Amino acid sequence: NFGEHIICDTCDMLYVHGVKEDIKNHERVCKLYTLGVPFHGWKTTNERVVYRDSLKNKRRRERSQSYLEDDDDDFDRIVETRSTDPHHHVAKVLQAKTIIDNKMRFVQP
C-alpha cells in the first residue's frame, strides 16, 4: 500500500501512506480534530466568560463540600474574544474556527 492516497475518516485529510512527513502532518491534524484546540485561559489578561457549564459545577459540588469558585481549570466555558484583543487570542479562536468550518464543510472564500 506504499504511496496509496488515503483520506482519513476522522479529519478528512488526504495523505500518502508510507511518506513520513505526510503521516506526521496527518497525526497532528487528526489530534486537533479528536482532542479539540487546547485552551486553559489567557495568561496575560482576564478572560470574558459568557457561559460556564453548570452541570459540571453541580457534579463538582456533589463530590466535595470544599467548593472553590476560582478554580477555573475545572470548568467548561465559552469565552468572548474581540478583534481588539491581543493577536494570540484571535489566533486561538481562528484555530478553532478552522476545525469547525472544515467539519461543517464550509467553503473558504
Secondary structure as UniProt FT lines:
FT   TURN            2..3
FT   STRAND          5..7
FT   TURN            9..11
FT   STRAND          14..16
FT   TURN            17..18
FT   HELIX           20..35
FT   STRAND          48..52
FT   HELIX           54..63
FT   TURN            69..70
FT   HELIX           72..74
FT   STRAND          77..80
FT   TURN            83..84
FT   HELIX           87..103
FT   TURN            104..105
//
